[in-house]
Amino acid sequence: MKIMTVDLEEWFHTPFFKGKKERYYTHTVVEQLLDLFQESNVKSTFFIVTELVKKNPEILKKIAEAGHEIAFHSYDHELLFQKHPKQFLKEASYSKKLFEDISGKQVLGHRAPCWSYRAKNKWVPKALKKAGFKYDNSIHSIALRHKYDYGKPYYEDDVLFIPMPVFDAKFLNIPPGGIVFFRFLPLRISEFMFNQAEKDYGYAVFYIHPWELYTPPIDLSSIQKTIKYYNFSFRKDTMLKFKYLINKYEFFSIEEFIRSTEK
């Protein structure tokens, strides 16, 4: 099964742009993304930063009304391993209730910012359970220190952990669903790796940030060249490749994936 996910955050939430002048813009492109998904019959899980919802609660309503899953992506996009357990529990519980009150939907899932869940964060499963979450999708190939095989879902403290499947390139584990690799690699190679990951693990997860598809209001001349190249190169081609992918294949939310495994 192919899964589509969106990390709904502002461009300045990413570590590359910390300290830049804050100018909210994501709410101006969400409808474009929702229209794109509707045209291609895509169902997605939107992992949303609470700060964004508090600023523009209508965003969450529109996503829910379009039939997509609502999930939690931290309160302020601070890395998970930098959070105190009590602070995380407080923010997660508050955000879950806020999201459910606004959307009228049950919120089941969590994804840590920048895949910042590590094996040493032993408090996370219990905190997620206490806050009422049913699954986590934070384990990524960049977190190679994690004690589990990140290609296989597992339960801990009654919370289902769904890692990101990888393409085994022998010398490197590549997350083919990440839009960075998708942006830099030729389409056929990205498509092959994504399909192979699905074949190997039974599912594959694609993830995007709106600012990776729709250019945010940033003065690019003020950004370091390497960071600018990494984040903003090949943008036009990326949108074309993304449209090709979602028009060719059927994509589901994580909630739908979990239901399919329970049948």
N, C-alpha and C positions, 0 to 999 in steps of 0.2 A: 504494500500500500504506500502511496506517495502522500506525504503530509506537507501542508503549507503552513508556515508560521510567520508572523510579523512582530518584530520588536518595536512597539510604538513608543518612541521617545523623541526628544528634540535633538537637533544636531549637536548642541552644546553639552549634552549629557555624556557623549563619548569622551574618553580620556584625552584624545587628540586635541580637543578644543576646550578643555577646562580653562576657565579664566577669561574666555572670550565673552564679549558683550552678549547678554541673553536677549534673544528676540524670538519669541514663539512663532512658529510658522506651520507646524505639522497639521494643525486643524484645517489649514487651507488646501492640503493635498489629500487628506483622508478620503474625501468624496471621490476624487479621481481614482484612487486605488480601489475603492469599493465598486465603482463603475467598471473598472478593469476586471475585477473578480466576477462581477455579475455577468459580463459579456462572455466570459470563459467558463462560467458555472463552477467557479472555485469556491470551496469552503475552507476557511482558515481559522487558526487560533491566533488571536491578537493578545500578545503579552504587553501589558500597558503599565507605564510608570505613573504612579499616583499623582505626582506633581502636575502632570499634564492634564489629568482628569479634573483636578481641583481648579485648574485654570480654565478649562473648556469642557465641562461635563457633557455637552451635546455630542462630543466626539464618541463617547462611549455609547450613548443612546443610538446613534446612527449605525455603529458597528453591530450592536445587538439586533436592531431592527432589520439589518441586512442578512441576519441568520448566521453570523459568525460566532465563534466561541470567545468569551472574555476570560482572560487569565491575568495573573499578577507578575509584574516585572520590577519589583522593588518600589519603595516610596520615592526615592530621590536619585536612583541609579548609582548609589554608593556601592562599591564592591562588597560582596557578601562576607568575605573573610575579614573585612574591616569593621563589620557590624558587631556590636555586643549582642549576645543572644536575647537578652531582655528587650533591647531596643528593636531588634528584628521582629520578635513576637508581637510587640505592641503595634508596630507599623503594619505587619502582615494582617493581623486581626482587624485593625481599623480599615485597611484598604479593601479587604475582602467584603466587609459589610457595606462600605461605600459603593463599591462596584455593583454589588447585588441590589442595593437600594435603587441605584440609578438605572440599571439595565433590566431589572426584574428577572435576571437569570442567575442560576447557581454558578459560583466561581470555584473551579476545582483545581486549577493548575498554577504552577509557579516556575519561573525561569530566572535564575540569578543574572545580574548585569555582567556582561563580558565573560560569561561562563566561569564565574568566580567561586564556584562550589568546589571544595577540595576535601580529600579524605580526612584531613585533620579537623574539619568542621563537624565534629561528631554530634554536636547539638542540633544540627539542622533537621534531621528526620523527625525528632520529637517535637521541635518547634513547629514544623509544618503540620504535623498531626494535631497539635494543640490548637493551632489557628484554624483548622478545619479543611486543610487542603488534602486532596486525594492523590495528586501526582506531581512529580517534578521533572523538568526537562532542562537541566543545567549542566549535565556532564558531557564534556566535549573532548575531542582528541587533544586539544591544547593542554588539558589537565591530565597529563600522562602519569602524574603521581597518584592518581586515584586508585584505590585498591581493587576496584571491580573491573571486569571486562566491560568497557563502555559500549559495546555493541549489543548487549543483552539486557533487556528490562529485568528489574528485580524489585522485591519488596523489602522495605526496612521500616519498622515501626508502623506497619499498615499503610505506608505511603509507597506508591508505585514510582520508581525511578526509571525514566525512559531516556537512556543515553543517545547521543547523536551517532548514528552509524557512520563508518568510515570506509574509504576505498583503500585497500591494502596495496601500496606501491612498493612493497618490500622494504625499502629504505625509509619510508615515510608513510604515516597514516594521514590521508587527506580527507577532510570533511567536504564531500562534494556538494552538499547542500548550501554551503556558505557562499554568499554572493561575491565575496572577494575573489575566491578561486574562479567562480562563474564569470566574473568580469574580465579576468586576465587570461583565462584559458580559451582556446577555440571551442566553439559551441559543441561540436561533435565529441570532443574529449570530455567536456563537462557532462554532457548527456550520457555518455557511456559510463562514466564513473558513478553517476547518480543511479542509473539503472542497475549497475553491478552491486552497489551497496544495498539496494532494495532486494536484489536476488539473494545476497549473502545473509542478510539479517531479517528479511521479511517485511521491512519498512525502510523508508528513507525520508529524511526531514529537510525541507528547504526553508531557509530563513532569510528575511530581508528587513531592512530599515527604510522607511519612506525617504529619508534624506539621501539614500543611495540611488534612488530612482528619480527623485525630483530635487533639483539643485536647491539647497537652502540659501537664505539671504546672508551669505558670507562674503567678505572682501577677500577674495582668493590671493590678492597681491600681498596680504599680510601673513600668509601661511607659509611655513617652511616647504621648500620644493618637494622633498621626499614625502612629506605628509600629504601634500596636495596631490601628488601623483598616485599615492596609495589609495586615497579616498575619492578622487574625482576624475580619474582618467577613464576613457572608454565609456563614458556615461550613456551616450546616444546608442552605441552598440548594445550596451547592457539591457536597455529597455526593449530593444528589438528581440534580443535573445530570450528575455523573460517572457515576452508575449508569445514567442514561438513555443516555449516550454508549456505554458499554462493552456495554450490552445490545443496542443498535441496530447497532453496527458490529463487524467482526472486526479484532482487533489482533494484531500479531506482534512478535517481538523483533527487535533489530537484526541479530543473527546470521541469522535467517530471511530478513530483507530482503536481506542480502548474498548469501546462497545463491540467492535468486530472481533476482538480477541476473547471476549467473554461469552460469545455464542457457542 
